Amino acid sequence: MFVDKARIFIKAGDGGNGAVSFHREKYVASGGPDGGDGGKGGDIIFVADTNLSTLIDFKYKKKYIAQCGENGGTNKCTGKSAPPLVIRVPKGTLIKDSNTGRIIADISDEEQVVIARGGNGGKGNQHFATPSRQIPRFAKPGFPGEEFDVTLELKLLADVGLVGFPNVGKSTLISVVSAAKPKIANYHFTTLTPILGVVRHNDKSFVMADIPGLVEGASDGIGLGHEFLRHVERCRLIVHVVDVSGIEGRNPIDDFEKINLELANYSEELSKRPQIVAANKSDMASEEQINEFKTYIESKGLKLFVISAATTSGTKDLIDEVAAELENLPPVKVYEAEPLSIEEEMKLHEKEHGFTIEKVDGIYVVTAKWLAPILYNVNMDDYESLQYFQRILKTSGIIDELEKMGIQENDVVSIYDFEFNYLR
């Protein structure tokens, strides 16, 4: 099964928590705090795999979560950092933010790309000792790893794309000019998935893609074409294959115009891509049909090659011209990662540092995802640890917001499973 689009959830590992520990050694008095730092969480890394040609694996597995870093230990031992989670995808896979459509990365070469970064480990209590605070009973939690809902979209990396109506001979053409062996039969939609073939020309080579046949209305989702038009987007050159014989009762000139209209409706940029026209099935066409079509195409300023893929007539001249054209064209398009918009940056900031406060039955209920691990690591029986927690509430703006809401002395504040009376 050919799958070229999938949506998955990825989450990098959280950093390990810092440790609260005090040195214990015979004959050594007042050893002091020696809690180690937490280890870094594992990154989510995407890498291109040339052995893959479809995203079918992501149809069945939807969640990818990296390991968390280990917690810090005693004797100032830092927790072990987690290994990265490497996700292999076909070359040419675009990774997009599912919520905004923003391009995060284009996996089009051998380089590994970090998509979600693991959280750094929290500091152990060894870092919080001061002359006035010699026995800190708190440590910092690990930072959470990044998480995203992402859409994987495969756009084939091909130099040349073959487009045209169904059954015009595209599969036959790619089978005779490359080592590709697509299914060939005399009925519409024989080709159900894009086929890649490597064409050797002298001492060089290029990749040609046989795109499933387009029909009128393909850009609006009619037929199979709409599903696969994205695979033409990267092509440096389009070879437009037309059945010049009209054996199926269609006019070659109408076919040519209809397919170009579908390309333009799908993407204006695609409609401006360099194009060579191959008048196929010339062995079944009359000289009058060929000349009429040739005159029309040349009036458009395009090059026409009269071929018969079934007999290989004219295919060498066509490939010679394709190779010559590619020499003067820019490389296969690679999409640049798009930066976060101002709105997205604000949402990310709110997600990392935001909070909500709701008054329920006289109790001020504070919700802040980032605050939960901090609360977990605070020792409520230790005065200095409580002071640290109070500073967090103050610097984050929670205290200011409570006062704006009119909180009074001894009113109850609830933060997850911890409740306390507010004191000025």
RATA-V734917 format. One record per residue. N is the residue number from 1. NEAR is the number of other ideal C-beta (glycine too) atoms within 10 Angstrom. D_CENTER is the distance of its C-alpha to the mean C-alpha in Angstrom with 1 decimal. Layout:
BEGIN
n->N near->NEAR d_center->D_CENTER
n->N near->NEAR d_center->D_CENTER
END
This chain:
BEGIN
n->1 near->7 d_center->20.8
n->2 near->15 d_center->18.1
n->3 near->15 d_center->14.9
n->4 near->22 d_center->12.3
n->5 near->15 d_center->10.3
n->6 near->21 d_center->9.7
n->7 near->14 d_center->9.1
n->8 near->20 d_center->9.4
n->9 near->13 d_center->10.7
n->10 near->22 d_center->10.4
n->11 near->20 d_center->13.3
n->12 near->30 d_center->14.6
n->13 near->29 d_center->18.4
n->14 near->28 d_center->21.0
n->15 near->30 d_center->23.6
n->16 near->30 d_center->27.0
n->17 near->27 d_center->29.9
n->18 near->28 d_center->32.7
n->19 near->27 d_center->36.0
n->20 near->23 d_center->39.3
n->21 near->21 d_center->42.0
n->22 near->16 d_center->45.4
n->23 near->16 d_center->47.1
n->24 near->10 d_center->49.6
n->25 near->9 d_center->51.9
n->26 near->4 d_center->55.6
n->27 near->4 d_center->57.9
n->28 near->9 d_center->55.1
n->29 near->6 d_center->55.6
n->30 near->8 d_center->53.1
n->31 near->12 d_center->50.2
n->32 near->13 d_center->47.8
n->33 near->22 d_center->44.1
n->34 near->22 d_center->42.0
n->35 near->30 d_center->38.8
n->36 near->25 d_center->35.9
n->37 near->28 d_center->32.4
n->38 near->33 d_center->29.4
n->39 near->26 d_center->26.9
n->40 near->27 d_center->23.3
n->41 near->31 d_center->20.6
n->42 near->26 d_center->18.2
n->43 near->22 d_center->14.8
n->44 near->27 d_center->11.6
n->45 near->18 d_center->10.9
n->46 near->24 d_center->8.7
n->47 near->15 d_center->11.1
n->48 near->20 d_center->11.9
n->49 near->16 d_center->14.8
n->50 near->9 d_center->17.2
n->51 near->6 d_center->18.8
n->52 near->15 d_center->16.0
n->53 near->18 d_center->15.9
n->54 near->16 d_center->14.4
n->55 near->19 d_center->11.9
n->56 near->13 d_center->15.1
n->57 near->14 d_center->14.9
n->58 near->19 d_center->12.3
n->59 near->14 d_center->14.9
n->60 near->8 d_center->17.2
n->61 near->10 d_center->15.5
n->62 near->12 d_center->13.5
n->63 near->8 d_center->13.9
n->64 near->19 d_center->13.2
n->65 near->17 d_center->15.5
n->66 near->26 d_center->16.7
n->67 near->19 d_center->20.4
n->68 near->26 d_center->22.3
n->69 near->30 d_center->24.6
n->70 near->22 d_center->28.2
n->71 near->24 d_center->30.7
n->72 near->30 d_center->33.2
n->73 near->19 d_center->36.6
n->74 near->15 d_center->40.2
n->75 near->14 d_center->41.9
n->76 near->17 d_center->39.0
n->77 near->16 d_center->36.7
n->78 near->20 d_center->33.0
n->79 near->25 d_center->30.8
n->80 near->16 d_center->28.6
n->81 near->22 d_center->25.0
n->82 near->25 d_center->22.6
n->83 near->12 d_center->20.8
n->84 near->20 d_center->17.0
n->85 near->20 d_center->15.1
n->86 near->15 d_center->13.6
n->87 near->22 d_center->11.1
n->88 near->15 d_center->11.8
n->89 near->21 d_center->9.9
n->90 near->20 d_center->11.7
n->91 near->18 d_center->12.0
n->92 near->22 d_center->10.4
n->93 near->26 d_center->7.0
n->94 near->21 d_center->4.8
n->95 near->24 d_center->1.1
n->96 near->21 d_center->4.1
n->97 near->16 d_center->6.8
n->98 near->14 d_center->8.7
n->99 near->12 d_center->11.9
n->100 near->14 d_center->11.9
n->101 near->9 d_center->9.6
n->102 near->15 d_center->9.0
n->103 near->15 d_center->6.7
n->104 near->19 d_center->5.7
n->105 near->19 d_center->5.7
n->106 near->21 d_center->7.0
n->107 near->25 d_center->8.1
n->108 near->19 d_center->11.5
n->109 near->12 d_center->14.1
n->110 near->10 d_center->15.5
n->111 near->9 d_center->14.6
n->112 near->13 d_center->12.9
n->113 near->17 d_center->10.2
n->114 near->14 d_center->10.8
n->115 near->20 d_center->8.0
n->116 near->25 d_center->10.7
n->117 near->19 d_center->14.3
n->118 near->31 d_center->17.2
n->119 near->24 d_center->20.2
n->120 near->20 d_center->23.3
n->121 near->31 d_center->26.4
n->122 near->28 d_center->29.2
n->123 near->20 d_center->32.5
n->124 near->29 d_center->35.5
n->125 near->27 d_center->38.8
n->126 near->23 d_center->40.2
n->127 near->15 d_center->38.5
n->128 near->21 d_center->40.3
n->129 near->14 d_center->43.9
n->130 near->8 d_center->46.1
n->131 near->5 d_center->49.9
n->132 near->6 d_center->50.1
n->133 near->17 d_center->47.5
n->134 near->11 d_center->48.3
n->135 near->13 d_center->47.0
n->136 near->23 d_center->43.5
n->137 near->21 d_center->42.6
n->138 near->21 d_center->39.0
n->139 near->29 d_center->35.8
n->140 near->23 d_center->32.3
n->141 near->25 d_center->29.6
n->142 near->30 d_center->26.3
n->143 near->22 d_center->23.4
n->144 near->21 d_center->20.7
n->145 near->27 d_center->17.3
n->146 near->21 d_center->14.2
n->147 near->15 d_center->12.6
n->148 near->19 d_center->9.8
n->149 near->13 d_center->9.3
n->150 near->25 d_center->5.7
n->151 near->17 d_center->5.6
n->152 near->22 d_center->4.9
n->153 near->18 d_center->7.1
n->154 near->24 d_center->9.5
n->155 near->22 d_center->11.6
n->156 near->24 d_center->14.5
n->157 near->21 d_center->15.7
n->158 near->26 d_center->19.3
n->159 near->22 d_center->22.1
n->160 near->25 d_center->24.0
n->161 near->29 d_center->23.4
n->162 near->27 d_center->26.3
n->163 near->29 d_center->26.6
n->164 near->25 d_center->29.6
n->165 near->25 d_center->31.2
n->166 near->19 d_center->31.3
n->167 near->20 d_center->34.0
n->168 near->29 d_center->34.6
n->169 near->22 d_center->34.2
n->170 near->31 d_center->30.7
n->171 near->25 d_center->30.4
n->172 near->22 d_center->33.9
n->173 near->27 d_center->33.1
n->174 near->27 d_center->30.1
n->175 near->19 d_center->32.2
n->176 near->19 d_center->35.1
n->177 near->22 d_center->33.2
n->178 near->21 d_center->30.8
n->179 near->10 d_center->30.8
n->180 near->17 d_center->28.5
n->181 near->11 d_center->30.4
n->182 near->19 d_center->29.1
n->183 near->11 d_center->31.1
n->184 near->15 d_center->33.7
n->185 near->10 d_center->36.0
n->186 near->6 d_center->37.9
n->187 near->7 d_center->36.1
n->188 near->14 d_center->33.3
n->189 near->14 d_center->29.7
n->190 near->16 d_center->30.6
n->191 near->23 d_center->27.1
n->192 near->15 d_center->24.6
n->193 near->19 d_center->21.6
n->194 near->23 d_center->20.7
n->195 near->25 d_center->22.8
n->196 near->17 d_center->22.2
n->197 near->23 d_center->25.4
n->198 near->14 d_center->26.4
n->199 near->19 d_center->29.4
n->200 near->13 d_center->31.8
n->201 near->15 d_center->33.9
n->202 near->7 d_center->36.5
n->203 near->5 d_center->34.9
n->204 near->10 d_center->31.4
n->205 near->13 d_center->28.8
n->206 near->20 d_center->25.9
n->207 near->18 d_center->23.5
n->208 near->26 d_center->24.4
n->209 near->25 d_center->22.5
n->210 near->28 d_center->24.6
n->211 near->25 d_center->22.9
n->212 near->24 d_center->24.5
n->213 near->26 d_center->27.3
n->214 near->27 d_center->26.9
n->215 near->17 d_center->29.6
n->216 near->16 d_center->30.8
n->217 near->15 d_center->28.5
n->218 near->26 d_center->25.4
n->219 near->18 d_center->23.4
n->220 near->12 d_center->24.6
n->221 near->10 d_center->23.5
n->222 near->13 d_center->26.7
n->223 near->20 d_center->26.8
n->224 near->20 d_center->23.9
n->225 near->27 d_center->23.0
n->226 near->17 d_center->20.7
n->227 near->17 d_center->18.3
n->228 near->24 d_center->18.2
n->229 near->22 d_center->18.7
n->230 near->20 d_center->15.1
n->231 near->23 d_center->16.0
n->232 near->25 d_center->18.8
n->233 near->17 d_center->16.8
n->234 near->21 d_center->16.4
n->235 near->27 d_center->19.9
n->236 near->20 d_center->22.4
n->237 near->19 d_center->25.3
n->238 near->23 d_center->26.1
n->239 near->26 d_center->29.0
n->240 near->23 d_center->30.4
n->241 near->30 d_center->32.5
n->242 near->26 d_center->35.3
n->243 near->22 d_center->38.1
n->244 near->30 d_center->41.1
n->245 near->20 d_center->43.6
n->246 near->19 d_center->42.8
n->247 near->11 d_center->43.7
n->248 near->13 d_center->41.7
n->249 near->5 d_center->43.5
n->250 near->15 d_center->40.9
n->251 near->13 d_center->41.6
n->252 near->25 d_center->39.6
n->253 near->15 d_center->39.6
n->254 near->13 d_center->38.3
n->255 near->23 d_center->35.5
n->256 near->23 d_center->34.5
n->257 near->13 d_center->34.4
n->258 near->17 d_center->32.6
n->259 near->24 d_center->29.7
n->260 near->17 d_center->29.4
n->261 near->15 d_center->29.5
n->262 near->24 d_center->26.6
n->263 near->25 d_center->24.5
n->264 near->14 d_center->25.7
n->265 near->15 d_center->25.0
n->266 near->20 d_center->21.4
n->267 near->15 d_center->20.8
n->268 near->9 d_center->23.6
n->269 near->11 d_center->22.0
n->270 near->21 d_center->21.9
n->271 near->15 d_center->25.6
n->272 near->10 d_center->26.5
n->273 near->17 d_center->25.2
n->274 near->15 d_center->28.1
n->275 near->20 d_center->29.7
n->276 near->19 d_center->32.4
n->277 near->26 d_center->34.3
n->278 near->27 d_center->35.5
n->279 near->26 d_center->38.5
n->280 near->29 d_center->38.4
n->281 near->24 d_center->41.1
n->282 near->24 d_center->43.7
n->283 near->14 d_center->46.1
n->284 near->14 d_center->46.5
n->285 near->22 d_center->46.7
n->286 near->12 d_center->49.9
n->287 near->8 d_center->50.5
n->288 near->8 d_center->50.8
n->289 near->17 d_center->47.3
n->290 near->17 d_center->45.8
n->291 near->12 d_center->47.7
n->292 near->16 d_center->46.9
n->293 near->24 d_center->43.1
n->294 near->16 d_center->43.4
n->295 near->10 d_center->45.3
n->296 near->16 d_center->42.7
n->297 near->23 d_center->39.7
n->298 near->12 d_center->41.5
n->299 near->8 d_center->42.5
n->300 near->12 d_center->38.8
n->301 near->6 d_center->38.7
n->302 near->14 d_center->36.6
n->303 near->14 d_center->37.5
n->304 near->21 d_center->38.6
n->305 near->22 d_center->39.1
n->306 near->20 d_center->41.3
n->307 near->26 d_center->40.2
n->308 near->22 d_center->40.8
n->309 near->26 d_center->38.0
n->310 near->16 d_center->40.3
n->311 near->13 d_center->42.9
n->312 near->13 d_center->40.6
n->313 near->13 d_center->42.9
n->314 near->18 d_center->41.3
n->315 near->19 d_center->38.0
n->316 near->14 d_center->38.9
n->317 near->12 d_center->39.5
n->318 near->23 d_center->36.2
n->319 near->23 d_center->34.2
n->320 near->13 d_center->36.3
n->321 near->16 d_center->35.4
n->322 near->21 d_center->31.7
n->323 near->18 d_center->31.8
n->324 near->10 d_center->33.8
n->325 near->18 d_center->31.5
n->326 near->17 d_center->28.4
n->327 near->7 d_center->30.5
n->328 near->8 d_center->30.5
n->329 near->13 d_center->26.9
n->330 near->6 d_center->24.0
n->331 near->9 d_center->21.4
n->332 near->17 d_center->18.5
n->333 near->15 d_center->16.2
n->334 near->12 d_center->13.3
n->335 near->16 d_center->11.2
n->336 near->8 d_center->11.7
n->337 near->12 d_center->9.7
n->338 near->15 d_center->11.4
n->339 near->9 d_center->13.6
n->340 near->14 d_center->14.3
n->341 near->11 d_center->17.0
n->342 near->8 d_center->20.3
n->343 near->9 d_center->20.0
n->344 near->15 d_center->16.7
n->345 near->11 d_center->18.4
n->346 near->12 d_center->21.4
n->347 near->15 d_center->19.6
n->348 near->13 d_center->18.0
n->349 near->10 d_center->21.6
n->350 near->11 d_center->23.1
n->351 near->12 d_center->20.9
n->352 near->12 d_center->21.8
n->353 near->12 d_center->25.4
n->354 near->16 d_center->26.3
n->355 near->17 d_center->29.0
n->356 near->10 d_center->31.0
n->357 near->17 d_center->34.7
n->358 near->11 d_center->36.6
n->359 near->13 d_center->40.3
n->360 near->8 d_center->41.1
n->361 near->6 d_center->44.9
n->362 near->7 d_center->45.7
n->363 near->12 d_center->43.1
n->364 near->21 d_center->40.3
n->365 near->16 d_center->37.1
n->366 near->19 d_center->34.4
n->367 near->14 d_center->30.7
n->368 near->19 d_center->28.3
n->369 near->11 d_center->25.6
n->370 near->16 d_center->25.7
n->371 near->21 d_center->29.5
n->372 near->14 d_center->29.7
n->373 near->18 d_center->29.3
n->374 near->19 d_center->31.7
n->375 near->16 d_center->34.2
n->376 near->12 d_center->34.0
n->377 near->20 d_center->35.0
n->378 near->20 d_center->37.8
n->379 near->17 d_center->41.4
n->380 near->11 d_center->43.2
n->381 near->8 d_center->46.5
n->382 near->15 d_center->46.2
n->383 near->10 d_center->47.2
n->384 near->17 d_center->45.1
n->385 near->21 d_center->42.0
n->386 near->16 d_center->42.7
n->387 near->11 d_center->43.1
n->388 near->21 d_center->39.7
n->389 near->21 d_center->38.2
n->390 near->14 d_center->40.2
n->391 near->11 d_center->38.9
n->392 near->16 d_center->35.3
n->393 near->20 d_center->36.3
n->394 near->11 d_center->38.1
n->395 near->10 d_center->35.5
n->396 near->18 d_center->32.7
n->397 near->13 d_center->34.9
n->398 near->19 d_center->35.6
n->399 near->17 d_center->39.3
n->400 near->12 d_center->39.5
n->401 near->16 d_center->37.9
n->402 near->18 d_center->40.3
n->403 near->12 d_center->43.2
n->404 near->10 d_center->42.0
n->405 near->12 d_center->42.0
n->406 near->9 d_center->45.6
n->407 near->18 d_center->45.5
n->408 near->8 d_center->49.0
n->409 near->8 d_center->50.6
n->410 near->9 d_center->50.2
n->411 near->16 d_center->47.5
n->412 near->14 d_center->45.1
n->413 near->19 d_center->41.5
n->414 near->15 d_center->39.1
n->415 near->21 d_center->35.9
n->416 near->13 d_center->34.5
n->417 near->8 d_center->37.5
n->418 near->14 d_center->39.3
n->419 near->12 d_center->42.0
n->420 near->13 d_center->44.3
n->421 near->9 d_center->46.9
n->422 near->15 d_center->46.1
n->423 near->8 d_center->48.7
n->424 near->7 d_center->49.1
END
